[in-house]
Amino acid sequence: MPKKIQAYLGVPASNMLNDNPFDHWGFERSVTEDLDPQIIHYVFAEHGLELRCDDDNKISVIFIFTDRFGGLDDSLLDFPHSLNRRQVLQRFGEPSKSGNASNHPVLGNYGAWDRFSMQGYAIRFEYSTDEGCIKKITFMREDVVP
């Protein structure tokens, strides 16, 4: 049985990159060096997956973009990525923080979102503006939650 995606938080990116199915996925690596500390990114564009690592190359944030889904299997999650907001709230309970849908003058429309504190990490769901389905899932180490 594959590891759940949140199990990779806090471990070196190489651990994840060497595990199945990620060891067969193409990715782009980039480093944002003008920040202190620097941020290392791994983007698996074909699979709607992005990793953000600290300057020790340990995974701090995992982004899953469901509108660009192309291969991340639900077996890597504790829930199906096809849930809508009502179903997320039923499953996870009261969020630790939430935000309403908004229209930013430069960035455009954003859907509502909910964040849940888990043991050792947080999970944030961003919903589509039209149907309330999950658009993006973000797993964050506890020490990087805003």
ABEGO torsion letter per residue (X at the ends): XBBBAAAABGBBAAAAAABOAAAABBBBBBBBAABOBBBBBBBBAAAGBBBBBBAAGBBABBBBBAAABAGBBAAABABBAABBAAAAAAAAEBBABBBBBBBBAAAEBBBBBBBBBBBGBBBBBBBBAAAGBBABBBBBBAAABX
